[in-house]
Each structure stands twice: as structure tokens, then as C-alpha cells.
Amino acid sequence: MTSGRRVGVVGDPVEHSISPAMQQPALDVLGISATYERWHTPLATLPERIASLRERDVLGANVTVPHKENVLSLIDEVSNLARRAGAVNTISNRDGRLAGDNTDVYGLSQSLRLHDDRLDGCRAVVLGAGGAARAAVLSLEGVGAPRGSYSTARSSGRNVFGTISYQCWSSALRPDLLRRIGYWLPRMSSSMRLHSDGNVAKCR
């Protein structure tokens, strides 16, 4: 079910994105008459792309790497959660005003809560320092992970988590360490998963 209305994923690159394959059927099932597209957007053209989301025929956009942080200054409203994460992965067009949110945190938190019984006593290492990594840390906090039970591997020496409580490992993570603990690996997309058995980490 398609129409003149549009929604899409903004990133660079986006050719690999499976978002259209997931989102278009969801739109159809929900009876939302719109076409989901891939919008390849280099950084230099990001302001123009975000401005185009204000058009009447555009419902909004998903945002993926490397723009989750860059769009913050280009939209009108940012949810408290997205502001704390320092990253936006969803933009809604509300009568020409652009509202940003972060659904990574909610989605990952829900997945964690499905496996509460398997997470007791585990530690998590968040690999990365971008928007997806921030969402992972907030998700761990949201499900009650005690401070110090998760760590982050810093990228390019940047302390990017602001007020989010975490431990930062500036050195490379050793393979033997990763074999002993479960770890979060933000994927090169807007979604994340907990690695070890493909679904949820297990203490070893």
C-alpha cells in the first residue's frame, strides 16, 4: 500500500540498509499509506535533507550512521531521552516541525527485560562511542544494571557519554576478556544485539 507520502532512512551509506524490507510491510499492515525509501545523505547535504523532511508529503525519517548525533541541531524538538543519549534515530514531521526521539533505548531495554533471568551477575561491555553505544548504556541503566557492571570501549579517545555513568576502557579489549563476559556490540545500523549466543549474553 503506497501513496504520495514518503518516509525513509537517512545515512551514509544506506545502500546496505534492510530498513525498507522491514518498515514497508509494517506500514502496509498498519494501513499507513506511504512509501519507505533509502535516502543516501553525505554530511555536506545533511542540513538540506533534514529541511526536506518538513514537506507536507513526508511523514519523517529514521536516522542511521553517521548522522544520529549530527541531526540534533537541525530539528525543532528533542525528547529528553534522545537528548540524554546525545543521539536521534527517529524524526517525525509534525505539521512542519521536526521532533526527534531515540527508539534504540526503548527497543533494547525491552529485549533485555525478556531475559532478566539470564542477566543476573553478568557484566556488559559496550563497544563503540557513538549514538548506538549511548543507547546501549542507557538501556542497561534502565533495566537496573548496577553502576560498574558495564563498561565502554572508547573510540578515538573521546569521552562522549557526558553524565551517563560508565567505566571507560581506553585500551583495546583483549579477546580473552571478551570470552569471559557478555558484551554489547552496536551494529552499523539503528539496531543492536547482545552477542555470545546471538541473543543474550551469558556469564562464562
C-alpha positions in Angstrom: 0.0 0.0 0.0 1.8 3.1 -1.2 0.8 6.7 -2.0 2.4 10.1 -2.4 3.5 10.2 1.2 7.1 9.3 2.0 9.3 8.2 4.9 12.8 6.9 4.7 16.2 6.2 6.3 18.9 8.9 6.3 22.5 7.9 6.4 25.8 7.4 4.6 25.9 4.7 3.3 22.4 3.4 3.2 22.5 1.0 0.3 23.0 -1.9 2.7 20.1 -1.0 4.9 17.3 -3.5 5.3 15.0 -0.9 6.8 12.8 -0.7 3.7 12.3 -4.5 3.8 11.1 -4.3 7.5 9.4 -0.9 7.5 7.3 -1.1 4.3 5.5 -4.3 5.3 4.9 -2.7 8.8 3.4 0.4 7.2 1.2 -1.7 5.0 -0.1 -3.9 7.9 -0.9 -0.8 9.9 -2.8 0.7 7.0 -0.4 3.7 6.6 -0.3 4.7 3.0 3.3 5.7 2.4 6.5 4.5 0.7 9.6 3.8 2.7 12.8 4.8 0.9 16.6 4.9 1.3 18.0 8.4 1.4 21.7 8.4 0.9 22.9 11.6 2.6 26.6 12.7 2.8 27.3 15.0 5.7 27.6 18.1 3.4 24.0 17.7 2.3 22.5 16.7 5.7 21.0 20.1 6.5 19.2 20.1 3.1 18.0 16.6 3.7 16.6 17.3 7.2 15.0 20.5 5.9 13.2 18.4 3.2 11.5 16.4 6.0 9.3 19.4 6.7 7.5 18.9 3.4 3.8 18.0 3.6 4.2 14.7 1.9 7.0 13.5 4.2 6.0 11.6 7.4 9.5 11.6 8.9 12.7 9.6 8.8 14.9 7.1 10.6 18.4 8.2 11.1 21.4 5.9 11.0 25.2 6.2 10.9 26.9 8.6 10.9 24.2 11.2 11.5 22.4 10.3 14.8 24.4 13.0 16.6 24.6 15.5 13.7 20.8 15.9 13.4 20.3 17.2 16.9 21.0 20.8 16.0 18.9 20.6 12.8 15.5 19.8 14.3 13.0 21.7 16.4 12.3 19.3 19.3 14.3 16.6 21.0 12.9 14.2 23.6 14.5 14.1 27.0 15.7 10.5 26.3 17.3 11.4 22.9 18.9 14.5 24.5 20.4 12.4 27.3 21.6 9.8 24.7 23.0 12.6 22.6 21.6 10.9 19.6 18.4 10.9 17.5 17.3 7.9 15.4 13.7 8.9 14.6 12.4 12.2 13.3 8.7 12.9 13.0 7.2 15.7 10.9 4.5 17.4 13.0 2.9 19.9 10.7 6.3 21.2 9.6 8.0 21.0 12.9 10.6 18.2 13.3 10.6 16.2 16.5 13.4 13.8 17.3 13.4 10.7 19.6 15.6 7.7 20.3 13.9 4.4 20.0 17.1 2.4 20.3 16.9 2.8 24.1 13.3 1.5 24.3 13.8 -1.4 21.9 17.0 -2.6 23.6 15.5 -2.2 27.1 12.5 -4.3 26.1 14.8 -7.1 24.8 16.8 -7.0 28.0 13.7 -7.3 30.1 12.8 -10.5 28.2 16.0 -12.1 29.6 16.2 -10.8 33.1 16.8 -14.2 34.5 19.9 -14.8 32.3 21.5 -11.4 33.1 21.9 -11.7 36.8 25.6 -11.3 37.7 26.7 -10.5 34.2 28.8 -7.7 33.1 28.4 -5.9 29.8 31.0 -4.2 27.6 29.7 -1.6 25.2 32.0 -1.4 22.2 31.8 1.9 20.5 31.3 5.5 21.3 28.5 6.7 19.0 24.8 7.1 19.3 24.1 3.3 19.4 26.6 2.9 22.2 25.0 5.6 24.2 21.6 3.9 23.8 23.1 0.7 25.0 24.4 2.3 28.2 21.0 4.0 28.9 19.3 0.7 28.3 21.5 -1.0 30.8 20.8 1.7 33.3 17.1 1.5 32.5 16.8 -2.2 33.4 18.6 -1.6 36.7 22.2 -2.7 35.9 24.3 -1.5 38.8 27.0 1.1 38.1 30.2 -0.6 37.3 28.5 -3.6 35.7 29.0 -2.3 32.2 32.0 -0.6 30.6 32.6 1.2 27.3 35.4 0.9 24.9 36.3 4.5 23.9 36.7 5.5 20.3 39.4 8.0 19.3 40.0 8.9 22.9 36.6 10.7 23.1 34.7 10.9 26.3 31.3 11.1 24.7 28.9 9.9 27.4 28.6 13.1 29.3 26.6 12.5 32.5 25.9 8.8 31.8 27.6 6.7 34.4 30.0 4.2 32.9 33.5 2.9 33.0 35.8 3.8 30.1 38.4 1.4 28.9 40.8 3.4 26.7 43.0 0.4 25.8 42.0 -2.3 23.3 39.8 -5.0 24.7 41.5 -8.3 24.9 39.9 -11.4 23.2 40.4 -13.4 26.5 38.4 -10.7 28.3 35.6 -10.8 25.8 35.4 -14.6 26.2 34.8 -14.2 29.9 32.0 -11.6 29.8 29.0 -10.9 27.7 29.3 -7.7 25.6 27.2 -5.3 23.6 28.2 -4.7 20.1 26.3 -1.8 18.4 25.7 -2.8 14.8 26.3 -0.5 11.9 22.6 0.3 11.8 20.0 1.7 14.1 19.6 -1.7 15.9 21.8 -3.5 18.4 22.0 -7.0 19.7 23.7 -8.7 22.6 26.4 -11.1 21.4 27.5 -14.5 22.7 24.8 -16.9 21.6 23.3 -14.4 19.2 20.5 -13.3 21.6 21.6 -12.6 25.1 24.9 -12.6 26.9 25.8 -15.4 29.3 28.4 -15.2 32.0 31.2 -17.6 31.4 
